[in-house]
Every structure is written in structure tokens, then in C-alpha cells.
Amino acid sequence: MSKKRSIPFEEAREFIQSQCIGSRKQYTEWHKSNKPKKIPRYPNRAYEEEWQGWNDFLGTDNKFDNTKKSYRPIAEAINWVHKLGLKTEQEWLAYVRDDENIIPKDIPTRPDVVYSDWLSWMHWLGNKPRQKVEAQQQVERESTIFYCIREKQYESEGTNVFTFGIERGGVSALKENWELTSKSFKVIRMFQYDSDQMEFVQNIIEHQTTGFYGSRKIRIAFNINEVLWNISNHLMIAQIR
């Protein structure tokens, strides 16, 4: 796009920074998707005289050549975002720009340019009944996990005490929920949840472990590797970690 069609540099920079674009790559994807008429595709060329770098233009402090950011899967991110009750893209951008709001580092400010399986802002925010239901179904389908962890509060009881359970918000939700309750733990194994197999999984756990003071969830396992190997065979799917 020629310089003649571009808006002034200061105006362009102010607008772009309001869009919470986090990197040069994200800017390229944003420009490709939105095709703004007055914002140049290559601002470093269009504003050569005023140009002071991508960090100055975007309002970031990234080291672009060395920064590779990892984001949580979109279904897990959606599970977190829906709790905010935001209605529009503009409300989302205002929310992520507000320094008083705490946003997990693995939730992207511009999900529309980060996720290849992006659908829409309605889907992301869950602000319409149909989209909210569809998104929640996606969360249930893709983000429910079966986990085995070792809680540090039981370390004094020995190294064979493990907690088994199900988390419907994914790995990130598991960590957030437990951190909120001030419980520290070590992940032993996680699997994608399969409701058809959970009765078999529970039978394996009950037959190969002993309830910790009668608990069905907290168990004593003298050979946890054998237990997890049998569970993996029944689930017949890849382990998450």
C-alpha cells in the first residue's frame, strides 16, 4: 500500500496499539484478515522516517527473533474466557488493555490471529446461547482430562500416595484450580478423557490400589507404573504427558 493512502504514523500507531497485537507475525496475520484500507501492510516501509521499530509501533517489549510464545489450546482458553462475561471484541480488547485485569500468560490477546482453528468472536466470548453451547461442547470434547497427580501435602505419608480425578477445563484449568486452593502437586500422568472407558479405568484403580483412609480418589499404589500402563491400554489413546 502506498504512503499516500496511509494515515499519519502517530494515528496509525495509536490505533494499532489499541488492537493489542503482540508481535510482528501477529500484525501480519491481523492485516491479512482485516485488510485495513488506511493502515499499511508494511508500516516499517510506509513510515520510514518515523519508524523506530516494531516494539515502538505495537507498544510491546518483545525480542522478536528470540521470542516463541506458547498458548493453551483454544478449547481450554475458551473455558477461561467465558467466565468473564464479555460481549464484544471491543470489550475484550479493553479488558486485556486494562493493567488491573490479570490474564494468564498463555491466553492470547489476539486469539483471532493466533489460533488456526479460530471460529468467531461470539464463539470466543460465548455471548450468544448457540455459540456458548457449541463452545462448551468443544470444551467437553477436547479439554476434559483424566489425571494422576501426587499432592505434596501427602509426601510425609510416603511416595506411593496418588490422587486420581477428572478435570473438565483441561490441563491449564487443573493447575489454576489447585493453585487457587494453595495445593501444590506434581503431575504423574494425564490422558484425554473417554467416558466410555471410565468404568474400566475405575475398576483398574480399585483393584490395583488401596484407598487412602478409605478414599476413592486418593489412593495408595505400590506400582504406579503398572497401574498407569493398564489404564493407558484401556483408554487406547495417546497420553497428554
ChimeraX commands (.cxc) that place a marker at each C-alpha (Angstrom):
marker #1 position 0.00,0.00,0.00 radius 0.5
marker #1 position 1.41,3.41,-0.92 radius 0.5
marker #1 position 2.27,6.11,1.58 radius 0.5
marker #1 position -0.35,8.44,0.07 radius 0.5
marker #1 position -3.19,6.16,1.21 radius 0.5
marker #1 position -1.82,5.63,4.72 radius 0.5
marker #1 position -3.00,7.61,7.73 radius 0.5
marker #1 position -0.35,9.57,9.67 radius 0.5
marker #1 position 2.15,7.50,11.65 radius 0.5
marker #1 position 1.05,8.68,15.11 radius 0.5
marker #1 position -2.59,7.94,14.30 radius 0.5
marker #1 position -1.73,4.52,12.89 radius 0.5
marker #1 position 0.44,3.63,15.90 radius 0.5
marker #1 position -2.25,4.71,18.37 radius 0.5
marker #1 position -4.86,2.60,16.57 radius 0.5
marker #1 position -2.64,-0.47,16.27 radius 0.5
marker #1 position -1.73,-0.35,19.94 radius 0.5
marker #1 position -5.44,-0.30,20.78 radius 0.5
marker #1 position -5.71,-3.65,18.96 radius 0.5
marker #1 position -3.36,-5.44,21.41 radius 0.5
marker #1 position -1.29,-7.04,18.65 radius 0.5
marker #1 position 1.60,-8.81,20.31 radius 0.5
marker #1 position 4.19,-9.36,17.58 radius 0.5
marker #1 position 5.19,-8.65,14.00 radius 0.5
marker #1 position 3.85,-12.04,12.96 radius 0.5
marker #1 position 0.51,-11.32,14.62 radius 0.5
marker #1 position 0.40,-7.96,12.85 radius 0.5
marker #1 position 0.87,-9.69,9.50 radius 0.5
marker #1 position -1.97,-12.12,10.28 radius 0.5
marker #1 position -4.19,-9.30,11.57 radius 0.5
marker #1 position -3.59,-7.23,8.44 radius 0.5
marker #1 position -4.28,-10.23,6.18 radius 0.5
marker #1 position -7.59,-10.94,7.97 radius 0.5
marker #1 position -8.84,-7.36,8.35 radius 0.5
marker #1 position -7.41,-5.71,5.21 radius 0.5
marker #1 position -7.48,-2.16,6.63 radius 0.5
marker #1 position -7.55,0.46,3.88 radius 0.5
marker #1 position -5.54,3.14,5.66 radius 0.5
marker #1 position -3.07,1.02,7.63 radius 0.5
marker #1 position -0.08,-0.13,5.56 radius 0.5
marker #1 position 0.83,-3.79,5.35 radius 0.5
marker #1 position 4.48,-2.85,5.75 radius 0.5
marker #1 position 4.47,0.10,8.18 radius 0.5
marker #1 position 8.26,-0.07,8.52 radius 0.5
marker #1 position 8.45,0.93,4.85 radius 0.5
marker #1 position 5.49,3.31,4.72 radius 0.5
marker #1 position 6.65,5.24,7.79 radius 0.5
marker #1 position 10.37,5.01,7.14 radius 0.5
marker #1 position 11.16,8.45,8.55 radius 0.5
marker #1 position 9.20,7.97,11.82 radius 0.5
marker #1 position 9.89,4.25,12.21 radius 0.5
marker #1 position 11.62,3.24,15.46 radius 0.5
marker #1 position 10.99,-0.47,15.39 radius 0.5
marker #1 position 8.14,-2.94,15.87 radius 0.5
marker #1 position 8.12,-2.63,19.64 radius 0.5
marker #1 position 7.56,1.11,19.37 radius 0.5
marker #1 position 4.81,0.64,16.76 radius 0.5
marker #1 position 2.97,-2.18,18.57 radius 0.5
marker #1 position 3.63,-0.97,22.12 radius 0.5
marker #1 position 5.41,-4.17,23.13 radius 0.5
marker #1 position 8.81,-5.10,24.53 radius 0.5
marker #1 position 9.34,-8.36,22.63 radius 0.5
marker #1 position 12.64,-9.64,21.31 radius 0.5
marker #1 position 11.03,-10.84,18.13 radius 0.5
marker #1 position 13.80,-13.08,16.86 radius 0.5
marker #1 position 14.09,-14.91,20.17 radius 0.5
marker #1 position 10.52,-14.99,21.45 radius 0.5
marker #1 position 8.35,-18.03,20.73 radius 0.5
marker #1 position 5.23,-17.92,22.84 radius 0.5
marker #1 position 3.16,-20.99,23.61 radius 0.5
marker #1 position -0.59,-20.67,24.13 radius 0.5
marker #1 position -3.03,-23.08,25.70 radius 0.5
marker #1 position -5.36,-24.97,23.29 radius 0.5
marker #1 position -8.31,-22.89,22.15 radius 0.5
marker #1 position -10.88,-25.06,23.93 radius 0.5
marker #1 position -9.09,-24.55,27.25 radius 0.5
marker #1 position -8.69,-20.83,26.59 radius 0.5
marker #1 position -12.40,-20.52,25.80 radius 0.5
marker #1 position -13.26,-22.23,29.06 radius 0.5
marker #1 position -11.41,-19.43,30.87 radius 0.5
marker #1 position -12.68,-16.55,28.71 radius 0.5
marker #1 position -16.37,-17.41,29.02 radius 0.5
marker #1 position -16.24,-16.75,32.75 radius 0.5
marker #1 position -15.53,-13.07,32.04 radius 0.5
marker #1 position -18.98,-12.44,30.54 radius 0.5
marker #1 position -17.69,-10.08,27.84 radius 0.5
marker #1 position -19.98,-9.29,24.90 radius 0.5
marker #1 position -17.92,-7.84,22.05 radius 0.5
marker #1 position -14.45,-7.76,20.52 radius 0.5
marker #1 position -14.13,-4.17,21.73 radius 0.5
marker #1 position -14.94,-5.20,25.31 radius 0.5
marker #1 position -12.31,-7.95,25.06 radius 0.5
marker #1 position -9.64,-5.54,23.80 radius 0.5
marker #1 position -10.49,-3.05,26.56 radius 0.5
marker #1 position -10.29,-5.84,29.13 radius 0.5
marker #1 position -6.85,-7.06,28.04 radius 0.5
marker #1 position -5.52,-3.48,27.89 radius 0.5
marker #1 position -6.53,-2.82,31.49 radius 0.5
marker #1 position -3.48,-3.40,33.69 radius 0.5
marker #1 position -5.73,-4.21,36.65 radius 0.5
marker #1 position -7.01,-7.34,34.95 radius 0.5
marker #1 position -4.88,-10.44,35.45 radius 0.5
marker #1 position -4.68,-12.54,32.29 radius 0.5
marker #1 position -2.78,-15.86,32.16 radius 0.5
marker #1 position 0.35,-15.61,30.04 radius 0.5
marker #1 position -0.85,-18.42,27.77 radius 0.5
marker #1 position -4.13,-16.66,26.87 radius 0.5
marker #1 position -3.51,-14.63,23.69 radius 0.5
marker #1 position -4.75,-11.06,23.49 radius 0.5
marker #1 position -5.44,-11.57,19.79 radius 0.5
marker #1 position -6.85,-15.09,19.57 radius 0.5
marker #1 position -8.18,-14.40,16.10 radius 0.5
marker #1 position -4.65,-14.25,14.69 radius 0.5
marker #1 position -3.10,-16.89,16.95 radius 0.5
marker #1 position -5.38,-19.91,16.54 radius 0.5
marker #1 position -5.61,-21.71,13.21 radius 0.5
marker #1 position -8.95,-23.20,14.36 radius 0.5
marker #1 position -10.41,-19.79,15.22 radius 0.5
marker #1 position -14.18,-19.52,14.54 radius 0.5
marker #1 position -15.55,-16.15,15.67 radius 0.5
marker #1 position -15.65,-13.61,18.48 radius 0.5
marker #1 position -19.07,-14.92,19.52 radius 0.5
marker #1 position -17.58,-18.38,19.89 radius 0.5
marker #1 position -14.57,-16.99,21.82 radius 0.5
marker #1 position -16.65,-14.86,24.20 radius 0.5
marker #1 position -19.71,-17.14,24.46 radius 0.5
marker #1 position -22.06,-14.17,24.26 radius 0.5
marker #1 position -24.83,-15.91,22.29 radius 0.5
marker #1 position -26.70,-19.00,23.53 radius 0.5
marker #1 position -25.95,-21.14,20.47 radius 0.5
marker #1 position -22.27,-20.20,20.31 radius 0.5
marker #1 position -21.93,-20.66,24.05 radius 0.5
marker #1 position -23.39,-24.17,23.86 radius 0.5
marker #1 position -21.19,-25.06,20.88 radius 0.5
marker #1 position -18.10,-23.78,22.65 radius 0.5
marker #1 position -18.91,-25.65,25.83 radius 0.5
marker #1 position -19.40,-28.82,23.82 radius 0.5
marker #1 position -15.96,-28.24,22.33 radius 0.5
marker #1 position -14.54,-27.81,25.82 radius 0.5
marker #1 position -16.16,-31.05,26.95 radius 0.5
marker #1 position -14.93,-32.87,23.86 radius 0.5
marker #1 position -11.37,-31.59,23.71 radius 0.5
marker #1 position -10.43,-30.41,27.20 radius 0.5
marker #1 position -11.69,-32.99,29.67 radius 0.5
marker #1 position -8.77,-34.92,31.11 radius 0.5
marker #1 position -8.24,-37.85,33.43 radius 0.5
marker #1 position -5.26,-37.25,35.66 radius 0.5
marker #1 position -2.95,-38.86,38.18 radius 0.5
marker #1 position -1.02,-36.47,40.42 radius 0.5
marker #1 position 1.00,-36.60,43.61 radius 0.5
marker #1 position -0.01,-33.99,46.17 radius 0.5
marker #1 position 2.83,-32.60,48.24 radius 0.5
marker #1 position 0.68,-32.49,51.35 radius 0.5
marker #1 position 0.81,-36.30,51.44 radius 0.5
marker #1 position 4.57,-36.63,50.96 radius 0.5
marker #1 position 5.04,-37.35,54.65 radius 0.5
marker #1 position 2.84,-40.42,54.19 radius 0.5
marker #1 position 5.24,-41.86,51.62 radius 0.5
marker #1 position 5.82,-41.68,47.88 radius 0.5
marker #1 position 3.05,-44.13,46.98 radius 0.5
marker #1 position 0.06,-41.86,47.63 radius 0.5
marker #1 position -1.57,-40.59,44.43 radius 0.5
marker #1 position -4.69,-38.62,43.54 radius 0.5
marker #1 position -6.83,-39.65,40.56 radius 0.5
marker #1 position -9.52,-37.45,39.10 radius 0.5
marker #1 position -11.21,-35.69,36.18 radius 0.5
marker #1 position -10.85,-32.03,35.17 radius 0.5
marker #1 position -13.24,-30.61,32.59 radius 0.5
marker #1 position -11.26,-27.47,31.83 radius 0.5
marker #1 position -8.07,-29.08,30.62 radius 0.5
marker #1 position -4.53,-29.05,31.95 radius 0.5
marker #1 position -4.49,-25.29,32.49 radius 0.5
marker #1 position -7.72,-25.36,34.49 radius 0.5
marker #1 position -6.40,-28.20,36.63 radius 0.5
marker #1 position -3.33,-26.18,37.56 radius 0.5
marker #1 position -5.29,-22.98,38.15 radius 0.5
marker #1 position -7.92,-24.65,40.32 radius 0.5
marker #1 position -5.38,-26.37,42.51 radius 0.5
marker #1 position -3.21,-23.28,42.82 radius 0.5
marker #1 position -6.24,-21.31,43.99 radius 0.5
marker #1 position -6.68,-23.76,46.84 radius 0.5
marker #1 position -2.97,-23.39,47.70 radius 0.5
marker #1 position -2.33,-27.06,46.95 radius 0.5
marker #1 position 0.94,-27.97,45.27 radius 0.5
marker #1 position 1.32,-31.15,43.28 radius 0.5
marker #1 position 3.35,-33.00,40.69 radius 0.5
marker #1 position 1.68,-34.30,37.54 radius 0.5
marker #1 position 2.33,-38.02,37.13 radius 0.5
marker #1 position 0.22,-38.72,34.03 radius 0.5
marker #1 position -2.68,-37.20,32.10 radius 0.5
marker #1 position -4.99,-38.74,29.50 radius 0.5
marker #1 position -7.72,-37.46,27.23 radius 0.5
marker #1 position -10.98,-38.35,28.91 radius 0.5
marker #1 position -13.08,-41.15,27.42 radius 0.5
marker #1 position -16.44,-41.56,29.17 radius 0.5
marker #1 position -17.00,-45.00,27.61 radius 0.5
marker #1 position -13.86,-46.34,29.28 radius 0.5
marker #1 position -14.04,-44.73,32.71 radius 0.5
marker #1 position -15.86,-47.64,34.35 radius 0.5
marker #1 position -13.00,-49.91,33.31 radius 0.5
marker #1 position -10.46,-47.34,34.47 radius 0.5
marker #1 position -12.12,-47.08,37.88 radius 0.5
marker #1 position -12.08,-50.87,38.21 radius 0.5
marker #1 position -8.36,-50.91,37.47 radius 0.5
marker #1 position -7.72,-48.28,40.11 radius 0.5
marker #1 position -9.80,-50.05,42.74 radius 0.5
marker #1 position -8.24,-53.45,42.06 radius 0.5
marker #1 position -4.62,-52.32,41.85 radius 0.5
marker #1 position -4.56,-49.63,44.53 radius 0.5
marker #1 position -5.85,-49.15,48.06 radius 0.5
marker #1 position -7.95,-46.24,49.25 radius 0.5
marker #1 position -6.01,-43.75,51.38 radius 0.5
marker #1 position -8.04,-43.88,54.61 radius 0.5
marker #1 position -10.94,-45.23,52.56 radius 0.5
marker #1 position -10.86,-42.55,49.85 radius 0.5
marker #1 position -11.89,-43.45,46.29 radius 0.5
marker #1 position -9.93,-40.56,44.84 radius 0.5
marker #1 position -6.72,-40.60,46.89 radius 0.5
marker #1 position -5.05,-44.00,46.54 radius 0.5
marker #1 position -2.00,-45.94,47.64 radius 0.5
marker #1 position -0.27,-47.58,44.68 radius 0.5
marker #1 position 2.85,-49.66,45.22 radius 0.5
marker #1 position 3.46,-49.95,41.47 radius 0.5
marker #1 position 2.03,-46.82,39.86 radius 0.5
marker #1 position 3.72,-47.57,36.52 radius 0.5
marker #1 position 1.79,-50.81,36.18 radius 0.5
marker #1 position -1.47,-49.09,37.10 radius 0.5
marker #1 position -0.93,-46.34,34.52 radius 0.5
marker #1 position 0.14,-48.84,31.86 radius 0.5
marker #1 position -3.14,-50.73,32.31 radius 0.5
marker #1 position -5.14,-47.51,32.25 radius 0.5
marker #1 position -3.39,-46.44,29.04 radius 0.5
marker #1 position -4.26,-49.75,27.38 radius 0.5
marker #1 position -7.93,-49.34,28.21 radius 0.5
marker #1 position -8.11,-45.74,27.09 radius 0.5
marker #1 position -6.25,-46.74,23.92 radius 0.5
marker #1 position -5.29,-43.15,23.15 radius 0.5
marker #1 position -2.19,-41.04,23.47 radius 0.5
marker #1 position -1.19,-39.74,26.84 radius 0.5
marker #1 position -1.11,-35.98,27.27 radius 0.5
marker #1 position 2.06,-36.08,29.33 radius 0.5
marker link #1:1,2 radius 0.2
marker link #1:2,3 radius 0.2
marker link #1:3,4 radius 0.2
marker link #1:4,5 radius 0.2
marker link #1:5,6 radius 0.2
marker link #1:6,7 radius 0.2
marker link #1:7,8 radius 0.2
marker link #1:8,9 radius 0.2
marker link #1:9,10 radius 0.2
marker link #1:10,11 radius 0.2
marker link #1:11,12 radius 0.2
marker link #1:12,13 radius 0.2
marker link #1:13,14 radius 0.2
marker link #1:14,15 radius 0.2
marker link #1:15,16 radius 0.2
marker link #1:16,17 radius 0.2
marker link #1:17,18 radius 0.2
marker link #1:18,19 radius 0.2
marker link #1:19,20 radius 0.2
marker link #1:20,21 radius 0.2
marker link #1:21,22 radius 0.2
marker link #1:22,23 radius 0.2
marker link #1:23,24 radius 0.2
marker link #1:24,25 radius 0.2
marker link #1:25,26 radius 0.2
marker link #1:26,27 radius 0.2
marker link #1:27,28 radius 0.2
marker link #1:28,29 radius 0.2
marker link #1:29,30 radius 0.2
marker link #1:30,31 radius 0.2
marker link #1:31,32 radius 0.2
marker link #1:32,33 radius 0.2
marker link #1:33,34 radius 0.2
marker link #1:34,35 radius 0.2
marker link #1:35,36 radius 0.2
marker link #1:36,37 radius 0.2
marker link #1:37,38 radius 0.2
marker link #1:38,39 radius 0.2
marker link #1:39,40 radius 0.2
marker link #1:40,41 radius 0.2
marker link #1:41,42 radius 0.2
marker link #1:42,43 radius 0.2
marker link #1:43,44 radius 0.2
marker link #1:44,45 radius 0.2
marker link #1:45,46 radius 0.2
marker link #1:46,47 radius 0.2
marker link #1:47,48 radius 0.2
marker link #1:48,49 radius 0.2
marker link #1:49,50 radius 0.2
marker link #1:50,51 radius 0.2
marker link #1:51,52 radius 0.2
marker link #1:52,53 radius 0.2
marker link #1:53,54 radius 0.2
marker link #1:54,55 radius 0.2
marker link #1:55,56 radius 0.2
marker link #1:56,57 radius 0.2
marker link #1:57,58 radius 0.2
marker link #1:58,59 radius 0.2
marker link #1:59,60 radius 0.2
marker link #1:60,61 radius 0.2
marker link #1:61,62 radius 0.2
marker link #1:62,63 radius 0.2
marker link #1:63,64 radius 0.2
marker link #1:64,65 radius 0.2
marker link #1:65,66 radius 0.2
marker link #1:66,67 radius 0.2
marker link #1:67,68 radius 0.2
marker link #1:68,69 radius 0.2
marker link #1:69,70 radius 0.2
marker link #1:70,71 radius 0.2
marker link #1:71,72 radius 0.2
marker link #1:72,73 radius 0.2
marker link #1:73,74 radius 0.2
marker link #1:74,75 radius 0.2
marker link #1:75,76 radius 0.2
marker link #1:76,77 radius 0.2
marker link #1:77,78 radius 0.2
marker link #1:78,79 radius 0.2
marker link #1:79,80 radius 0.2
marker link #1:80,81 radius 0.2
marker link #1:81,82 radius 0.2
marker link #1:82,83 radius 0.2
marker link #1:83,84 radius 0.2
marker link #1:84,85 radius 0.2
marker link #1:85,86 radius 0.2
marker link #1:86,87 radius 0.2
marker link #1:87,88 radius 0.2
marker link #1:88,89 radius 0.2
marker link #1:89,90 radius 0.2
marker link #1:90,91 radius 0.2
marker link #1:91,92 radius 0.2
marker link #1:92,93 radius 0.2
marker link #1:93,94 radius 0.2
marker link #1:94,95 radius 0.2
marker link #1:95,96 radius 0.2
marker link #1:96,97 radius 0.2
marker link #1:97,98 radius 0.2
marker link #1:98,99 radius 0.2
marker link #1:99,100 radius 0.2
marker link #1:100,101 radius 0.2
marker link #1:101,102 radius 0.2
marker link #1:102,103 radius 0.2
marker link #1:103,104 radius 0.2
marker link #1:104,105 radius 0.2
marker link #1:105,106 radius 0.2
marker link #1:106,107 radius 0.2
marker link #1:107,108 radius 0.2
marker link #1:108,109 radius 0.2
marker link #1:109,110 radius 0.2
marker link #1:110,111 radius 0.2
marker link #1:111,112 radius 0.2
marker link #1:112,113 radius 0.2
marker link #1:113,114 radius 0.2
marker link #1:114,115 radius 0.2
marker link #1:115,116 radius 0.2
marker link #1:116,117 radius 0.2
marker link #1:117,118 radius 0.2
marker link #1:118,119 radius 0.2
marker link #1:119,120 radius 0.2
marker link #1:120,121 radius 0.2
marker link #1:121,122 radius 0.2
marker link #1:122,123 radius 0.2
marker link #1:123,124 radius 0.2
marker link #1:124,125 radius 0.2
marker link #1:125,126 radius 0.2
marker link #1:126,127 radius 0.2
marker link #1:127,128 radius 0.2
marker link #1:128,129 radius 0.2
marker link #1:129,130 radius 0.2
marker link #1:130,131 radius 0.2
marker link #1:131,132 radius 0.2
marker link #1:132,133 radius 0.2
marker link #1:133,134 radius 0.2
marker link #1:134,135 radius 0.2
marker link #1:135,136 radius 0.2
marker link #1:136,137 radius 0.2
marker link #1:137,138 radius 0.2
marker link #1:138,139 radius 0.2
marker link #1:139,140 radius 0.2
marker link #1:140,141 radius 0.2
marker link #1:141,142 radius 0.2
marker link #1:142,143 radius 0.2
marker link #1:143,144 radius 0.2
marker link #1:144,145 radius 0.2
marker link #1:145,146 radius 0.2
marker link #1:146,147 radius 0.2
marker link #1:147,148 radius 0.2
marker link #1:148,149 radius 0.2
marker link #1:149,150 radius 0.2
marker link #1:150,151 radius 0.2
marker link #1:151,152 radius 0.2
marker link #1:152,153 radius 0.2
marker link #1:153,154 radius 0.2
marker link #1:154,155 radius 0.2
marker link #1:155,156 radius 0.2
marker link #1:156,157 radius 0.2
marker link #1:157,158 radius 0.2
marker link #1:158,159 radius 0.2
marker link #1:159,160 radius 0.2
marker link #1:160,161 radius 0.2
marker link #1:161,162 radius 0.2
marker link #1:162,163 radius 0.2
marker link #1:163,164 radius 0.2
marker link #1:164,165 radius 0.2
marker link #1:165,166 radius 0.2
marker link #1:166,167 radius 0.2
marker link #1:167,168 radius 0.2
marker link #1:168,169 radius 0.2
marker link #1:169,170 radius 0.2
marker link #1:170,171 radius 0.2
marker link #1:171,172 radius 0.2
marker link #1:172,173 radius 0.2
marker link #1:173,174 radius 0.2
marker link #1:174,175 radius 0.2
marker link #1:175,176 radius 0.2
marker link #1:176,177 radius 0.2
marker link #1:177,178 radius 0.2
marker link #1:178,179 radius 0.2
marker link #1:179,180 radius 0.2
marker link #1:180,181 radius 0.2
marker link #1:181,182 radius 0.2
marker link #1:182,183 radius 0.2
marker link #1:183,184 radius 0.2
marker link #1:184,185 radius 0.2
marker link #1:185,186 radius 0.2
marker link #1:186,187 radius 0.2
marker link #1:187,188 radius 0.2
marker link #1:188,189 radius 0.2
marker link #1:189,190 radius 0.2
marker link #1:190,191 radius 0.2
marker link #1:191,192 radius 0.2
marker link #1:192,193 radius 0.2
marker link #1:193,194 radius 0.2
marker link #1:194,195 radius 0.2
marker link #1:195,196 radius 0.2
marker link #1:196,197 radius 0.2
marker link #1:197,198 radius 0.2
marker link #1:198,199 radius 0.2
marker link #1:199,200 radius 0.2
marker link #1:200,201 radius 0.2
marker link #1:201,202 radius 0.2
marker link #1:202,203 radius 0.2
marker link #1:203,204 radius 0.2
marker link #1:204,205 radius 0.2
marker link #1:205,206 radius 0.2
marker link #1:206,207 radius 0.2
marker link #1:207,208 radius 0.2
marker link #1:208,209 radius 0.2
marker link #1:209,210 radius 0.2
marker link #1:210,211 radius 0.2
marker link #1:211,212 radius 0.2
marker link #1:212,213 radius 0.2
marker link #1:213,214 radius 0.2
marker link #1:214,215 radius 0.2
marker link #1:215,216 radius 0.2
marker link #1:216,217 radius 0.2
marker link #1:217,218 radius 0.2
marker link #1:218,219 radius 0.2
marker link #1:219,220 radius 0.2
marker link #1:220,221 radius 0.2
marker link #1:221,222 radius 0.2
marker link #1:222,223 radius 0.2
marker link #1:223,224 radius 0.2
marker link #1:224,225 radius 0.2
marker link #1:225,226 radius 0.2
marker link #1:226,227 radius 0.2
marker link #1:227,228 radius 0.2
marker link #1:228,229 radius 0.2
marker link #1:229,230 radius 0.2
marker link #1:230,231 radius 0.2
marker link #1:231,232 radius 0.2
marker link #1:232,233 radius 0.2
marker link #1:233,234 radius 0.2
marker link #1:234,235 radius 0.2
marker link #1:235,236 radius 0.2
marker link #1:236,237 radius 0.2
marker link #1:237,238 radius 0.2
marker link #1:238,239 radius 0.2
marker link #1:239,240 radius 0.2
marker link #1:240,241 radius 0.2
view
